[in-house]
Amino acid sequence: HKMLGPCPCHYSRFDLSKGGLLILGQATQSLPQITLEARGDEIYATGVTGLIYGYASNI
C-alpha cells in the first residue's frame, strides 16, 4: 500500500511508506527524513537523514 505525498511546486510524487522515495515527477531527490522523539505529551524533531533542499549542509 503506497502512501503518496504530492509536491504542489514540482508536481512530483513521493512514496512516504518507503522513506520519501521519489516515484514520479521533476524533483531530483527523495524527501529528507525527520527523526521524531515523544516525551510525554510533546514531540521533538531530534535528527535529519538526507539533505534539506536549498541548504549545503544540515546545521
Secondary structure as the mmCIF struct_conf table of DSSP 4:
data_model
#
loop_
_struct_conf.conf_type_id
_struct_conf.id
_struct_conf.beg_label_comp_id
_struct_conf.beg_label_asym_id
_struct_conf.beg_label_seq_id
_struct_conf.end_label_comp_id
_struct_conf.end_label_asym_id
_struct_conf.end_label_seq_id
STRN STRN1 LEU A 4 CYS A 7
TURN_TY1_P TURN_TY1_P1 PRO A 8 TYR A 11
STRN STRN2 SER A 12 ASP A 15
HELX_RH_3T_P HELX_RH_3T_P1 LEU A 16 LYS A 18
TURN_TY1_P TURN_TY1_P2 GLY A 19 GLY A 19
BEND BEND1 GLY A 20 GLY A 20
STRN STRN3 LEU A 21 LEU A 24
BEND BEND2 GLY A 25 GLN A 26
BEND BEND3 THR A 28 GLN A 29
HELX_LH_PP_P HELX_LH_PP_P1 SER A 30 PRO A 32
STRN STRN4 GLN A 33 ARG A 39
TURN_TY1_P TURN_TY1_P3 GLY A 40 ASP A 41
STRN STRN5 GLU A 42 THR A 49
BEND BEND4 GLY A 50 GLY A 50
HELX_LH_PP_P HELX_LH_PP_P2 LEU A 51 ILE A 52
TURN_TY1_P TURN_TY1_P4 TYR A 53 GLY A 54
BEND BEND5 ALA A 56 SER A 57
#
